[in-house]
Amino acid sequence: MTTVKKLSISVPQDVAETLEQQGPGKASAYVTGAVRAQRAWEQFRDEQARRGVTLTSEGMAAARARRYAVQAEWPAERFAAVRERVRQHMEQEQAGGDQSAPAA
Amino acid sequence: MNPEDELPPVTLVLDRSALLAYVAASIHAVEPVGEVITDRQRFGVTAVTVAEALKLVTESKDRADLHTLLAMDACAVLPTWGEDWLGLSYWLGVTSRVDLATTVLASLEHGAQILTGEGHRYGEGLAINYMPNQ
């Protein structure tokens, strides 16, 4: 479990309102998530700068469009259906049914 | 679990070709990974895939880049579980490579798409995110 440290910080009014809207005890998780996300991005961005890789907003947007397109075609139910199909195939094989390897 | 301990979901799994493209500084691998991070999610790579990639990456600078990537907060190095041996066997039959089979298992476990430059190896019916030709 993560060790926590209590801090007293000052934030602008709009940020304070957002934190208060999270509900009792949820503001810390909200801040933690935001800080970790920002840190992860800075870590990645700095590493690419060190390597001399230039990230462009156009390229990032295109990558997001491609990922979202695949995501739209693959809701959680579709992943579950593939898992179930494989489970059934392997159960049949264990029961001595279809012994053939699946086709690529 | 405390809310502070919860990790973002893994939504993109890199296979060996994607890892090698990242090491080669291909924008077609770097930008999809960066995009996932800006969306406050994580990317994953299976331990078997890492081992396969390290077998091929011989330059010390490239190996260091790979180590740095794997140590990032947004990176999850994913296990392949013993109890999944049947599924592993099935996907090995489909892909003919154990690193690809572990990548498929990770994709199905996390509901994550596979970033790859060799999508033809997976057959039909998987969540494939094809990297453009490099």
gemmi code that builds the backbone of each chain (N, CA, C; Angstrom):
import gemmi

chains = {
    "A": [
        ("MET", (0.843, -1.200, 0.000), (0.000, 0.000, 0.000), (0.882, 1.257, 0.000)),
        ("THR", (0.434, 2.260, -0.717), (1.194, 3.497, -0.831), (1.197, 4.258, 0.491)),
        ("THR", (2.381, 4.744, 0.876), (2.474, 5.609, 2.046), (1.974, 6.994, 1.660)),
        ("VAL", (1.130, 7.553, 2.488), (0.579, 8.869, 2.141), (1.148, 9.940, 3.065)),
        ("LYS", (1.188, 11.139, 2.548), (1.691, 12.282, 3.299), (0.661, 13.396, 3.202)),
        ("LYS", (0.345, 13.969, 4.342), (-0.639, 15.044, 4.348), (0.038, 16.362, 4.004)),
        ("LEU", (-0.564, 17.087, 3.058), (-0.015, 18.372, 2.649), (-1.074, 19.461, 2.814)),
        ("SER", (-0.592, 20.644, 3.016), (-1.497, 21.793, 2.998), (-1.088, 22.642, 1.811)),
        ("ILE", (-1.968, 22.748, 0.808), (-1.614, 23.501, -0.390), (-2.657, 24.578, -0.660)),
        ("SER", (-2.233, 25.538, -1.440), (-3.153, 26.616, -1.824), (-3.468, 26.487, -3.302)),
        ("VAL", (-4.735, 26.549, -3.644), (-5.138, 26.433, -5.047), (-6.124, 27.550, -5.371)),
        ("PRO", (-6.237, 27.916, -6.651), (-7.218, 28.930, -7.054), (-8.649, 28.446, -6.769)),
        ("GLN", (-9.555, 29.385, -6.757), (-10.944, 29.101, -6.407), (-11.561, 28.015, -7.311)),
        ("ASP", (-11.306, 28.119, -8.626), (-11.935, 27.152, -9.534), (-11.431, 25.731, -9.288)),
        ("VAL", (-10.148, 25.625, -8.943), (-9.598, 24.296, -8.645), (-10.187, 23.779, -7.333)),
        ("ALA", (-10.313, 24.668, -6.362), (-10.902, 24.279, -5.071), (-12.324, 23.765, -5.261)),
        ("GLU", (-13.081, 24.434, -6.117), (-14.466, 24.003, -6.362), (-14.505, 22.615, -6.996)),
        ("THR", (-13.606, 22.394, -7.943), (-13.550, 21.071, -8.595), (-13.228, 19.986, -7.578)),
        ("LEU", (-12.274, 20.264, -6.701), (-11.887, 19.268, -5.695), (-13.038, 19.005, -4.725)),
        ("GLU", (-13.747, 20.073, -4.341), (-14.866, 19.900, -3.409), (-16.006, 19.108, -4.046)),
        ("GLN", (-16.130, 19.222, -5.365), (-17.210, 18.508, -6.070), (-16.947, 16.995, -6.153)),
        ("GLN", (-15.728, 16.583, -5.844), (-15.409, 15.146, -5.940), (-16.083, 14.346, -4.846)),
        ("GLY", (-16.508, 15.004, -3.786), (-17.147, 14.299, -2.680), (-16.166, 14.014, -1.569)),
        ("PRO", (-16.710, 13.600, -0.414), (-15.873, 13.382, 0.762), (-14.783, 12.335, 0.509)),
        ("GLY", (-13.561, 12.718, 0.816), (-12.441, 11.784, 0.712), (-11.956, 11.511, -0.692)),
        ("LYS", (-12.555, 12.127, -1.713), (-12.187, 11.813, -3.100), (-11.206, 12.823, -3.703)),
        ("ALA", (-11.028, 13.946, -3.042), (-10.161, 14.984, -3.608), (-8.717, 14.489, -3.716)),
        ("SER", (-8.275, 13.733, -2.721), (-6.888, 13.245, -2.748), (-6.652, 12.329, -3.946)),
        ("ALA", (-7.614, 11.435, -4.210), (-7.478, 10.529, -5.357), (-7.480, 11.318, -6.662)),
        ("TYR", (-8.285, 12.355, -6.705), (-8.372, 13.189, -7.913), (-7.030, 13.871, -8.180)),
        ("VAL", (-6.466, 14.461, -7.137), (-5.171, 15.146, -7.288), (-4.078, 14.133, -7.630)),
        ("THR", (-4.106, 12.988, -6.963), (-3.096, 11.961, -7.211), (-3.129, 11.511, -8.668)),
        ("GLY", (-4.329, 11.261, -9.179), (-4.465, 10.834, -10.567), (-3.943, 11.879, -11.534)),
        ("ALA", (-4.269, 13.133, -11.255), (-3.842, 14.215, -12.145), (-2.326, 14.380, -12.133)),
        ("VAL", (-1.743, 14.304, -10.946), (-0.285, 14.475, -10.833), (0.441, 13.309, -11.509)),
        ("ARG", (-0.046, 12.106, -11.272), (0.611, 10.949, -11.888), (0.502, 10.989, -13.408)),
        ("ALA", (-0.644, 11.401, -13.918), (-0.823, 11.482, -15.369), (0.122, 12.520, -15.967)),
        ("GLN", (0.230, 13.645, -15.306), (1.116, 14.701, -15.800), (2.574, 14.238, -15.733)),
        ("ARG", (2.924, 13.559, -14.647), (4.296, 13.073, -14.484), (4.629, 12.036, -15.562)),
        ("ALA", (3.673, 11.137, -15.838), (3.907, 10.106, -16.861), (4.144, 10.754, -18.230)),
        ("TRP", (3.365, 11.770, -18.541), (3.537, 12.445, -19.821), (4.869, 13.170, -19.875)),
        ("GLU", (5.242, 13.876, -18.803), (6.514, 14.612, -18.797), (7.695, 13.652, -18.932)),
        ("GLN", (7.574, 12.510, -18.258), (8.617, 11.484, -18.333), (8.804, 11.037, -19.794)),
        ("PHE", (7.692, 10.761, -20.464), (7.739, 10.296, -21.858), (8.238, 11.401, -22.783)),
        ("ARG", (7.691, 12.582, -22.628), (8.062, 13.715, -23.495), (9.560, 14.028, -23.362)),
        ("ASP", (10.057, 14.052, -22.137), (11.472, 14.355, -21.918), (12.373, 13.282, -22.524)),
        ("GLU", (11.928, 12.032, -22.430), (12.721, 10.940, -22.996), (12.798, 11.060, -24.519)),
        ("GLN", (11.678, 11.425, -25.143), (11.702, 11.565, -26.604), (12.578, 12.753, -27.004)),
        ("ALA", (12.550, 13.807, -26.220), (13.412, 14.963, -26.508), (14.875, 14.555, -26.416)),
        ("ARG", (15.186, 13.765, -25.405), (16.564, 13.292, -25.250), (16.994, 12.441, -26.446)),
        ("ARG", (16.061, 11.644, -26.970), (16.374, 10.776, -28.103), (16.340, 11.525, -29.436)),
        ("GLY", (15.862, 12.751, -29.410), (15.773, 13.519, -30.644), (14.554, 13.186, -31.474)),
        ("VAL", (13.523, 12.623, -30.843), (12.280, 12.290, -31.545), (11.308, 13.450, -31.374)),
        ("THR", (10.822, 13.968, -32.488), (9.903, 15.104, -32.442), (8.462, 14.622, -32.537)),
        ("LEU", (7.688, 14.911, -31.512), (6.269, 14.565, -31.519), (5.489, 15.748, -32.076)),
        ("THR", (4.537, 15.475, -32.946), (3.721, 16.554, -33.506), (2.271, 16.365, -33.072)),
        ("SER", (1.573, 17.474, -32.950), (0.168, 17.378, -32.562), (-0.639, 16.669, -33.643)),
        ("GLU", (-0.235, 16.862, -34.918), (-0.936, 16.187, -36.007), (-0.738, 14.664, -35.919)),
        ("GLY", (0.495, 14.271, -35.660), (0.782, 12.839, -35.557), (0.082, 12.203, -34.377)),
        ("MET", (0.055, 12.928, -33.259), (-0.617, 12.400, -32.062), (-2.118, 12.289, -32.321)),
        ("ALA", (-2.669, 13.272, -33.007), (-4.108, 13.245, -33.311), (-4.434, 12.079, -34.242)),
        ("ALA", (-3.557, 11.837, -35.215), (-3.780, 10.716, -36.133), (-3.699, 9.389, -35.382)),
        ("ALA", (-2.735, 9.285, -34.463), (-2.608, 8.063, -33.664), (-3.859, 7.857, -32.811)),
        ("ARG", (-4.368, 8.950, -32.264), (-5.589, 8.836, -31.443), (-6.779, 8.405, -32.298)),
        ("ALA", (-6.860, 8.955, -33.486), (-7.973, 8.587, -34.378), (-7.913, 7.097, -34.717)),
        ("ARG", (-6.696, 6.602, -34.969), (-6.567, 5.176, -35.290), (-6.961, 4.314, -34.093)),
        ("ARG", (-6.507, 4.705, -32.894), (-6.828, 3.903, -31.699), (-8.327, 3.945, -31.418)),
        ("TYR", (-8.919, 5.110, -31.548), (-10.353, 5.211, -31.283), (-11.171, 4.409, -32.295)),
        ("ALA", (-10.677, 4.353, -33.534), (-11.398, 3.585, -34.551), (-11.398, 2.099, -34.194)),
        ("VAL", (-10.241, 1.595, -33.759), (-10.175, 0.185, -33.347), (-11.026, -0.024, -32.098)),
        ("GLN", (-10.958, 0.918, -31.186), (-11.712, 0.817, -29.931), (-13.222, 0.756, -30.205)),
        ("ALA", (-13.661, 1.529, -31.186), (-15.096, 1.547, -31.509), (-15.549, 0.195, -32.054)),
        ("GLU", (-14.635, -0.490, -32.732), (-14.970, -1.802, -33.287), (-14.839, -2.913, -32.253)),
        ("TRP", (-14.204, -2.580, -31.129), (-13.918, -3.605, -30.131), (-14.448, -3.226, -28.745)),
        ("PRO", (-15.754, -3.295, -28.559), (-16.293, -3.105, -27.212), (-15.910, -4.312, -26.339)),
        ("ALA", (-16.101, -4.180, -25.049), (-15.707, -5.243, -24.107), (-16.362, -6.575, -24.456)),
        ("GLU", (-17.584, -6.525, -24.982), (-18.298, -7.770, -25.314), (-17.564, -8.561, -26.393)),
        ("ARG", (-16.923, -7.855, -27.312), (-16.239, -8.559, -28.401), (-14.991, -9.278, -27.882)),
        ("PHE", (-14.278, -8.625, -26.962), (-13.134, -9.303, -26.330), (-13.623, -10.548, -25.582)),
        ("ALA", (-14.735, -10.394, -24.857), (-15.278, -11.525, -24.090), (-15.688, -12.659, -25.022)),
        ("ALA", (-16.229, -12.310, -26.194), (-16.657, -13.342, -27.143), (-15.466, -14.132, -27.669)),
        ("VAL", (-14.348, -13.456, -27.926), (-13.142, -14.166, -28.394), (-12.623, -15.086, -27.291)),
        ("ARG", (-12.581, -14.561, -26.061), (-12.118, -15.401, -24.938), (-12.990, -16.645, -24.813)),
        ("GLU", (-14.296, -16.476, -24.952), (-15.226, -17.601, -24.816), (-15.050, -18.601, -25.960)),
        ("ARG", (-14.833, -18.098, -27.156), (-14.640, -18.988, -28.308), (-13.392, -19.847, -28.116)),
        ("VAL", (-12.335, -19.233, -27.645), (-11.084, -19.976, -27.423), (-11.274, -20.983, -26.295)),
        ("ARG", (-11.993, -20.560, -25.244), (-12.215, -21.479, -24.112), (-12.962, -22.726, -24.590)),
        ("GLN", (-13.984, -22.526, -25.398), (-14.767, -23.658, -25.895), (-13.916, -24.555, -26.789)),
        ("HIS", (-13.110, -23.926, -27.633), (-12.234, -24.708, -28.524), (-11.288, -25.586, -27.704)),
        ("MET", (-10.712, -25.014, -26.662), (-9.744, -25.764, -25.878), (-10.428, -26.834, -25.032)),
        ("GLU", (-11.662, -26.571, -24.597), (-12.410, -27.603, -23.859), (-12.720, -28.785, -24.754)),
        ("GLN", (-13.071, -28.500, -26.001), (-13.331, -29.579, -26.957), (-12.070, -30.400, -27.190)),
        ("GLU", (-10.959, -29.698, -27.279), (-9.697, -30.406, -27.513), (-9.359, -31.296, -26.327)),
        ("GLN", (-9.581, -30.766, -25.128), (-9.295, -31.571, -23.929), (-10.193, -32.796, -23.855)),
        ("ALA", (-11.431, -32.623, -24.361), (-12.393, -33.733, -24.322), (-12.126, -34.735, -25.441)),
        ("GLY", (-11.096, -34.480, -26.261), (-10.742, -35.417, -27.312), (-11.459, -35.170, -28.616)),
        ("GLY", (-12.034, -33.984, -28.761), (-12.751, -33.646, -29.990), (-11.796, -33.174, -31.050)),
        ("ASP", (-11.889, -31.889, -31.356), (-11.066, -31.296, -32.410), (-9.607, -31.245, -31.963)),
        ("GLN", (-8.767, -32.010, -32.570), (-7.351, -32.048, -32.208), (-6.507, -31.142, -33.109)),
        ("SER", (-7.154, -30.543, -34.103), (-6.355, -29.789, -35.061), (-5.992, -28.413, -34.511)),
        ("ALA", (-4.839, -27.946, -34.912), (-4.422, -26.598, -34.522), (-5.259, -25.586, -35.293)),
        ("PRO", (-5.579, -24.463, -34.665), (-6.373, -23.464, -35.368), (-5.589, -22.913, -36.558)),
        ("ALA", (-6.318, -22.552, -37.593), (-5.674, -21.986, -38.770), (-5.285, -20.546, -38.516)),
        ("ALA", (-4.148, -20.145, -39.078), (-3.719, -18.765, -38.948), (-4.536, -17.893, -39.863)),
    ],
    "B": [
        ("MET", (-8.456, -1.656, -1.704), (-7.436, -0.801, -2.306), (-7.861, 0.667, -2.205)),
        ("ASN", (-6.920, 1.514, -1.822), (-7.205, 2.946, -1.788), (-7.345, 3.484, -3.211)),
        ("PRO", (-8.163, 4.504, -3.389), (-8.245, 5.112, -4.728), (-6.879, 5.570, -5.230)),
        ("GLU", (-6.007, 5.961, -4.302), (-4.672, 6.435, -4.689), (-3.814, 5.311, -5.259)),
        ("ASP", (-4.179, 4.042, -4.945), (-3.391, 2.905, -5.417), (-3.855, 2.393, -6.776)),
        ("GLU", (-4.985, 2.876, -7.253), (-5.521, 2.384, -8.514), (-4.684, 2.876, -9.695)),
        ("LEU", (-4.397, 1.953, -10.606), (-3.584, 2.294, -11.769), (-4.483, 2.484, -12.984)),
        ("PRO", (-4.070, 3.333, -13.910), (-4.853, 3.506, -15.140), (-4.892, 2.198, -15.930)),
        ("PRO", (-5.919, 2.014, -16.751), (-6.029, 0.771, -17.516), (-4.971, 0.676, -18.614)),
        ("VAL", (-4.634, -0.561, -18.967), (-3.760, -0.808, -20.120), (-4.662, -0.905, -21.343)),
        ("THR", (-4.476, -0.019, -22.305), (-5.358, -0.012, -23.482), (-4.613, -0.311, -24.779)),
        ("LEU", (-3.293, -0.392, -24.712), (-2.497, -0.660, -25.913), (-1.370, -1.620, -25.526)),
        ("VAL", (-1.264, -2.722, -26.266), (-0.183, -3.683, -26.018), (0.747, -3.667, -27.224)),
        ("LEU", (2.016, -3.467, -26.966), (3.012, -3.450, -28.039), (3.545, -4.855, -28.262)),
        ("ASP", (3.600, -5.278, -29.506), (4.254, -6.554, -29.777), (5.732, -6.303, -30.123)),
        ("ARG", (6.417, -7.363, -30.503), (7.860, -7.225, -30.725), (8.161, -6.221, -31.826)),
        ("SER", (7.386, -6.250, -32.897), (7.646, -5.316, -33.997), (7.460, -3.868, -33.551)),
        ("ALA", (6.480, -3.632, -32.695), (6.243, -2.271, -32.196), (7.370, -1.839, -31.260)),
        ("LEU", (7.832, -2.769, -30.428), (8.940, -2.430, -29.529), (10.196, -2.093, -30.328)),
        ("LEU", (10.465, -2.902, -31.356), (11.658, -2.654, -32.170), (11.526, -1.336, -32.925)),
        ("ALA", (10.308, -1.020, -33.363), (10.089, 0.257, -34.052), (10.294, 1.421, -33.086)),
        ("TYR", (9.854, 1.245, -31.839), (10.077, 2.297, -30.841), (11.582, 2.517, -30.642)),
        ("VAL", (12.307, 1.436, -30.509), (13.757, 1.543, -30.291), (14.418, 2.248, -31.478)),
        ("ALA", (13.897, 1.990, -32.674), (14.443, 2.623, -33.879), (13.955, 4.060, -34.037)),
        ("ALA", (13.227, 4.552, -33.025), (12.705, 5.935, -33.008), (11.686, 6.190, -34.108)),
        ("SER", (10.983, 5.135, -34.510), (9.930, 5.323, -35.513), (8.775, 6.104, -34.897)),
        ("ILE", (8.378, 7.148, -35.587), (7.284, 7.973, -35.109), (5.979, 7.169, -35.081)),
        ("HIS", (5.918, 6.122, -35.908), (4.705, 5.298, -35.977), (4.535, 4.418, -34.742)),
        ("ALA", (5.582, 4.275, -33.958), (5.469, 3.574, -32.674), (5.456, 4.572, -31.514)),
        ("VAL", (6.263, 5.626, -31.648), (6.392, 6.588, -30.540), (5.094, 7.356, -30.322)),
        ("GLU", (4.501, 7.843, -31.414), (3.296, 8.666, -31.242), (2.102, 7.887, -30.689)),
        ("PRO", (1.839, 6.667, -31.138), (0.732, 5.930, -30.503), (0.934, 5.714, -29.006)),
        ("VAL", (2.176, 5.487, -28.596), (2.446, 5.317, -27.167), (2.225, 6.640, -26.431)),
        ("GLY", (2.744, 7.709, -26.995), (2.565, 9.017, -26.367), (1.104, 9.412, -26.274)),
        ("GLU", (0.365, 9.080, -27.307), (-1.068, 9.421, -27.333), (-1.817, 8.724, -26.199)),
        ("VAL", (-1.488, 7.465, -25.964), (-2.132, 6.718, -24.873), (-1.835, 7.390, -23.527)),
        ("ILE", (-0.600, 7.853, -23.380), (-0.208, 8.484, -22.114), (-0.963, 9.796, -21.927)),
        ("THR", (-1.119, 10.566, -23.000), (-1.867, 11.829, -22.858), (-3.338, 11.564, -22.543)),
        ("ASP", (-3.809, 10.361, -22.844), (-5.191, 9.987, -22.529), (-5.294, 9.378, -21.129)),
        ("ARG", (-4.224, 9.506, -20.358), (-4.169, 9.034, -18.964), (-4.382, 7.527, -18.859)),
        ("GLN", (-3.816, 6.808, -19.820), (-3.881, 5.351, -19.768), (-2.456, 4.805, -19.834)),
        ("ARG", (-2.368, 3.480, -19.766), (-1.041, 2.861, -19.826), (-0.920, 1.987, -21.065)),
        ("PHE", (0.307, 1.724, -21.459), (0.576, 0.748, -22.505), (1.283, -0.438, -21.850)),
        ("GLY", (1.180, -1.595, -22.506), (1.767, -2.790, -21.917), (2.612, -3.546, -22.919)),
        ("VAL", (3.456, -4.386, -22.387), (4.262, -5.287, -23.210), (4.503, -6.527, -22.358)),
        ("THR", (4.391, -7.686, -22.968), (4.557, -8.890, -22.152), (6.042, -9.139, -21.877)),
        ("ALA", (6.290, -9.815, -20.772), (7.674, -10.113, -20.394), (8.355, -10.954, -21.469)),
        ("VAL", (7.602, -11.858, -22.079), (8.177, -12.701, -23.142), (8.570, -11.840, -24.338)),
        ("THR", (7.723, -10.865, -24.671), (8.038, -9.966, -25.788), (9.298, -9.159, -25.491)),
        ("VAL", (9.422, -8.705, -24.258), (10.629, -7.959, -23.874), (11.864, -8.833, -24.081)),
        ("ALA", (11.782, -10.074, -23.644), (12.933, -10.976, -23.790), (13.277, -11.183, -25.262)),
        ("GLU", (12.235, -11.359, -26.090), (12.462, -11.550, -27.525), (13.073, -10.298, -28.158)),
        ("ALA", (12.606, -9.143, -27.735), (13.136, -7.896, -28.295), (14.590, -7.700, -27.874)),
        ("LEU", (14.870, -7.967, -26.616), (16.244, -7.776, -26.126), (17.222, -8.721, -26.816)),
        ("LYS", (16.700, -9.861, -27.269), (17.559, -10.796, -28.007), (18.033, -10.166, -29.318)),
        ("LEU", (17.176, -9.308, -29.886), (17.477, -8.720, -31.198), (18.142, -7.357, -31.112)),
        ("VAL", (17.971, -6.686, -29.972), (18.532, -5.330, -29.826), (19.912, -5.467, -29.205)),
        ("THR", (20.933, -5.216, -30.003), (22.288, -5.476, -29.522), (23.062, -4.201, -29.168)),
        ("GLU", (22.692, -3.085, -29.800), (23.392, -1.822, -29.511), (23.092, -1.384, -28.078)),
        ("SER", (24.118, -1.005, -27.349), (23.919, -0.647, -25.939), (23.002, 0.567, -25.786)),
        ("LYS", (23.102, 1.521, -26.719), (22.232, 2.700, -26.651), (20.764, 2.282, -26.832)),
        ("ASP", (20.529, 1.397, -27.781), (19.159, 0.942, -28.034), (18.618, 0.142, -26.850)),
        ("ARG", (19.462, -0.677, -26.283), (19.029, -1.454, -25.116), (18.706, -0.526, -23.952)),
        ("ALA", (19.499, 0.530, -23.794), (19.237, 1.505, -22.735), (17.895, 2.206, -22.972)),
        ("ASP", (17.612, 2.532, -24.243), (16.325, 3.161, -24.576), (15.162, 2.238, -24.223)),
        ("LEU", (15.342, 0.972, -24.505), (14.291, -0.004, -24.198), (14.092, -0.123, -22.688)),
        ("HIS", (15.183, -0.179, -21.957), (15.086, -0.242, -20.486), (14.367, 0.990, -19.942)),
        ("THR", (14.687, 2.137, -20.498), (14.044, 3.377, -20.029), (12.546, 3.349, -20.292)),
        ("LEU", (12.185, 2.877, -21.478), (10.757, 2.776, -21.814), (10.031, 1.870, -20.808)),
        ("LEU", (10.638, 0.736, -20.535), (9.982, -0.247, -19.665), (9.858, 0.248, -18.223)),
        ("ALA", (10.723, 1.179, -17.843), (10.706, 1.704, -16.469), (9.745, 2.875, -16.304)),
        ("MET", (9.132, 3.304, -17.395), (8.235, 4.465, -17.301), (6.987, 4.135, -16.483)),
        ("ASP", (6.445, 5.166, -15.830), (5.237, 4.992, -15.027), (4.085, 4.443, -15.866)),
        ("ALA", (4.046, 4.839, -17.138), (2.905, 4.472, -17.990), (3.069, 3.091, -18.621)),
        ("CYS", (4.183, 2.432, -18.348), (4.434, 1.118, -18.960), (4.136, -0.011, -17.974)),
        ("ALA", (3.401, -0.992, -18.437), (3.151, -2.192, -17.633), (3.815, -3.378, -18.321)),
        ("VAL", (4.778, -3.986, -17.649), (5.344, -5.233, -18.171), (4.443, -6.353, -17.665)),
        ("LEU", (3.825, -7.058, -18.612), (2.704, -7.950, -18.279), (3.145, -9.405, -18.179)),
        ("PRO", (2.620, -10.107, -17.206), (2.948, -11.534, -17.052), (2.099, -12.402, -17.971)),
        ("THR", (2.544, -13.623, -18.169), (1.706, -14.658, -18.789), (1.510, -15.719, -17.721)),
        ("TRP", (0.265, -15.990, -17.397), (-0.038, -16.821, -16.224), (0.028, -18.308, -16.547)),
        ("GLY", (0.454, -19.090, -15.559), (0.535, -20.537, -15.725), (-0.796, -21.158, -16.090)),
        ("GLU", (-1.864, -20.674, -15.490), (-3.178, -21.273, -15.743), (-3.698, -20.984, -17.155)),
        ("ASP", (-2.988, -20.123, -17.875), (-3.403, -19.782, -19.246), (-2.725, -20.657, -20.295)),
        ("TRP", (-2.182, -21.796, -19.880), (-1.396, -22.592, -20.827), (-2.221, -23.074, -22.023)),
        ("LEU", (-3.502, -23.344, -21.787), (-4.328, -23.802, -22.905), (-4.510, -22.679, -23.942)),
        ("GLY", (-4.836, -21.508, -23.442), (-4.996, -20.370, -24.342), (-3.698, -20.024, -25.035)),
        ("LEU", (-2.610, -20.128, -24.296), (-1.294, -19.853, -24.886), (-1.030, -20.820, -26.032)),
        ("SER", (-1.371, -22.081, -25.801), (-1.188, -23.098, -26.835), (-2.035, -22.774, -28.066)),
        ("TYR", (-3.261, -22.349, -27.819), (-4.157, -22.008, -28.946), (-3.559, -20.884, -29.785)),
        ("TRP", (-3.145, -19.814, -29.128), (-2.651, -18.654, -29.880), (-1.274, -18.887, -30.474)),
        ("LEU", (-0.519, -19.797, -29.881), (0.742, -20.196, -30.513), (0.450, -20.904, -31.830)),
        ("GLY", (-0.635, -21.696, -31.835), (-1.048, -22.352, -33.071), (-1.445, -21.351, -34.145)),
        ("VAL", (-2.058, -20.258, -33.726), (-2.502, -19.243, -34.693), (-1.323, -18.423, -35.205)),
        ("THR", (-0.462, -17.987, -34.284), (0.575, -17.011, -34.650), (1.925, -17.643, -34.975)),
        ("SER", (2.131, -18.865, -34.520), (3.405, -19.576, -34.711), (4.567, -18.943, -33.949)),
        ("ARG", (4.287, -17.989, -33.055), (5.370, -17.403, -32.250), (4.864, -17.190, -30.836)),
        ("VAL", (5.669, -17.606, -29.869), (5.192, -17.538, -28.490), (5.078, -16.098, -28.001)),
        ("ASP", (5.934, -15.202, -28.484), (5.818, -13.805, -28.034), (4.514, -13.185, -28.532)),
        ("LEU", (4.116, -13.545, -29.755), (2.848, -13.030, -30.273), (1.675, -13.652, -29.511)),
        ("ALA", (1.816, -14.927, -29.160), (0.750, -15.595, -28.404), (0.549, -14.918, -27.038)),
        ("THR", (1.639, -14.570, -26.375), (1.497, -13.895, -25.073), (0.906, -12.498, -25.262)),
        ("THR", (1.224, -11.874, -26.391), (0.655, -10.546, -26.674), (-0.857, -10.641, -26.860)),
        ("VAL", (-1.308, -11.688, -27.553), (-2.758, -11.866, -27.730), (-3.429, -12.103, -26.376)),
        ("LEU", (-2.823, -12.952, -25.549), (-3.416, -13.213, -24.227), (-3.535, -11.922, -23.422)),
        ("ALA", (-2.496, -11.098, -23.468), (-2.532, -9.823, -22.734), (-3.607, -8.904, -23.305)),
        ("SER", (-3.720, -8.885, -24.614), (-4.747, -8.062, -25.269), (-6.142, -8.477, -24.801)),
        ("LEU", (-6.378, -9.778, -24.774), (-7.706, -10.266, -24.385), (-7.960, -10.049, -22.894)),
        ("GLU", (-6.931, -10.207, -22.079), (-7.107, -10.024, -20.624), (-7.455, -8.573, -20.283)),
        ("HIS", (-6.799, -7.646, -20.965), (-6.982, -6.231, -20.612), (-7.996, -5.507, -21.501)),
        ("GLY", (-8.483, -6.195, -22.532), (-9.359, -5.510, -23.474), (-8.611, -4.404, -24.191)),
        ("ALA", (-7.372, -4.710, -24.540), (-6.486, -3.703, -25.147), (-6.155, -4.100, -26.581)),
        ("GLN", (-5.965, -3.114, -27.429), (-5.604, -3.403, -28.809), (-4.095, -3.615, -28.930)),
        ("ILE", (-3.709, -4.305, -30.008), (-2.306, -4.657, -30.227), (-1.707, -3.703, -31.256)),
        ("LEU", (-0.642, -3.013, -30.874), (0.084, -2.170, -31.823), (1.153, -3.030, -32.491)),
        ("THR", (1.086, -3.110, -33.807), (1.987, -4.032, -34.503), (2.309, -3.567, -35.909)),
        ("GLY", (3.441, -3.993, -36.385), (3.813, -3.785, -37.776), (3.690, -5.062, -38.572)),
        ("GLU", (3.252, -6.119, -37.920), (3.083, -7.407, -38.604), (1.733, -8.025, -38.234)),
        ("GLY", (0.688, -7.245, -38.511), (-0.669, -7.668, -38.160), (-1.117, -8.937, -38.863)),
        ("HIS", (-0.505, -9.234, -40.015), (-0.903, -10.423, -40.760), (-0.636, -11.704, -39.979)),
        ("ARG", (0.249, -11.623, -38.997), (0.595, -12.829, -38.242), (-0.493, -13.249, -37.249)),
        ("TYR", (-1.452, -12.383, -36.995), (-2.450, -12.663, -35.966), (-3.717, -13.310, -36.501)),
        ("GLY", (-3.813, -13.478, -37.821), (-5.046, -14.008, -38.367), (-6.154, -12.975, -38.273)),
        ("GLU", (-7.381, -13.448, -38.345), (-8.536, -12.545, -38.325), (-9.105, -12.460, -36.902)),
        ("GLY", (-9.832, -11.383, -36.658), (-10.651, -11.356, -35.448), (-9.960, -10.970, -34.180)),
        ("LEU", (-8.940, -10.102, -34.253), (-8.340, -9.545, -33.046), (-8.286, -8.026, -33.180)),
        ("ALA", (-8.137, -7.355, -32.055), (-8.117, -5.888, -32.045), (-6.714, -5.422, -32.418)),
        ("ILE", (-6.506, -5.208, -33.697), (-5.175, -4.866, -34.213), (-5.124, -3.389, -34.585)),
        ("ASN", (-4.088, -2.730, -34.121), (-3.798, -1.342, -34.503), (-2.530, -1.386, -35.361)),
        ("TYR", (-2.732, -1.265, -36.650), (-1.617, -1.421, -37.593), (-0.767, -0.156, -37.637)),
        ("MET", (0.529, -0.323, -37.431), (1.430, 0.803, -37.647), (1.565, 1.006, -39.157)),
        ("PRO", (1.567, 2.243, -39.608), (1.794, 2.480, -41.031), (3.162, 1.932, -41.439)),
        ("ASN", (3.331, 1.709, -42.726), (4.631, 1.237, -43.207), (5.726, 2.197, -42.780)),
        ("GLN", (6.827, 1.617, -42.315), (7.897, 2.465, -41.790), (9.001, 2.650, -42.819)),
    ],
}
model = gemmi.Model(1)
for chain_id, residues in chains.items():
    chain = gemmi.Chain(chain_id)
    for i, (resn, *xyz) in enumerate(residues, 1):
        res = gemmi.Residue()
        res.name, res.seqid = resn, gemmi.SeqId(i, " ")
        for name, pos in zip(("N", "CA", "C"), xyz):
            atom = gemmi.Atom()
            atom.name, atom.element = name, gemmi.Element(name[0])
            atom.pos, atom.b_iso = gemmi.Position(*pos), 0.0
            res.add_atom(atom)
        chain.add_residue(res)
    model.add_chain(chain)
structure = gemmi.Structure()
structure.add_model(model)
structure.setup_entities()
